[in-house]
Amino acid sequence: MSEIFELVFAKESLFALSLFPYLGFLWFMTKKNNTPKVALIGFYLTLLFVAVTIPAGAYAQFVLHQSLANVDWIHGSAEAFLTFSNITIVIGFAQGINKLKVES
């Protein structure tokens, strides 16, 4: 029984399962039509970060025999892209707030 528990709640399983709510979030934000476009691009860039980080982690693990966190050039590049995604989201919402201020 504990083996099943460990398998179901392994961090990889939870990570994969977390993609479904995030995809739902992206769908909702895209359909809403009032999400600032730049912020929406930032949210999609975050999804791209996840899509790129998974094979990067596999490369680090299986080719370099290290965890992703221990391979600085891969980990740093991934974190830099995540930072770029987050900044894009912030800029998008800042633009949206400024637009609302001008309209009111």
Long-range contacts (C-beta under 8 A, 24 or more apart in sequence): 19-50, 22-47, 23-47, 35-96, 36-92, 36-93, 36-95, 36-96, 36-99, 37-92, 38-88, 38-91, 38-92, 38-95, 39-88, 39-89, 39-91, 39-92, 39-93, 39-95, 39-96, 40-92, 41-88, 41-92, 42-85, 42-86, 42-87, 42-88, 42-89, 42-90, 42-91, 42-92, 43-85, 43-89, 45-81, 45-84, 45-85, 45-88, 46-82, 46-85, 46-86, 46-89, 48-81, 48-85, 49-78, 49-81, 49-82, 49-85, 52-78, 52-81, 53-78
